[in-house]
Amino acid sequence: MIDKELLDILACPSCKGDVELKDEKIVCLKCGKKYPIKDGIPIMLIDEAE
């Protein structure tokens, strides 16, 4: 599980939009990209986004 404080400081690397946790992925509220979480670590790389 990702800490709420960490989610508050994370931003989408593509569009700099706010993100939220949804279905075990970090989802950008602005552009909709979904970033995976592997072993409890968010992988915030544009190339890894869905």
N, C-alpha and C positions, 0 to 999 in steps of 0.2 A: 504494500500500500504506500502511496506517495503522501508525504506530509503536506498539510494544507499550506503551511508557510512557504514550502518550496514551490507549490503551484502558484502562489501569489506573486512570486518573483520571476517565474518562467514566462517567456514570450515566444511566439512562433518565429523561428529563424527566417522564414520566408517573407512574411508580411508584417511582422512585429505585433501581431494581434494577441489579445488575451487568450489563454488556454484553460481548459477544464479537463477533469478526469472523466472518461466515459468508456465503459466496456473494456477496462484494463488498457486503455490507450490514452495518450494526451491528445486532445482534439482542439484545434484552433477554432475559435468562435467567429473569426473574420473570414478566413479563406477555406476552412473546412479540412485542412490537411490533418492526417492522423499519424501520430508518432508512437512507435512501439515502446513498451517498457520491458526490459530484459533483466532478470535477476534483481528487480526492485529499482533499476536505474533507467530513467527516461532517456531514450536515444533521440536527441533533438537535432538530427541531421536531415537536411532537405532530401538527400539521396535515399534516406530510409523511410520517408513519409509515404503514406498511401493516398 
